[in-house]
Amino acid sequence: MLITSDSTADAVVVITGRVVPGTAYTAVTPANANSAPPNPGPNYLGIINLATGNITAPTVSGVIVQPKGLLFLPAD
């Protein structure tokens, strides 16, 4: 289970579903980058490829979340 804060919805959101062991999930916040462009895209949930460092957005369904932070809690 992943828990995130969504600053655009002023909410705490629980993300459920299959969390793959060994996968590095992250909250991507383009506007917080030191070199952010004038009109950065919205925040999104990302997966870090540990071999290349590339970040991709996973396929998700349900409410679109713009995470500001991210916390993992095991299912137990």
C-alpha positions, 0 to 999 in steps of 0.5 A: 500500500502506498500513501501520499499527500495530494496538495491539489485535493488537500487530501491524504490518499491511499493507493492500493493494488499490486506493489511489486517487490524491488520496484522503486516508486516515487512522487515526481514533483517537476515544479520543485526541481532546481531547473524547473521550466516556467510551466512544469507539468503536474506531479505524478506517481513514478517508477524509477528504473534502477539500472538507468535512473529513468522515471516512468509513470505506471498505468493506473486506474481511478482518481488521478493523484498529484502526490507531494510525498510518498510512503510505503506500508506493507500489507500486514 
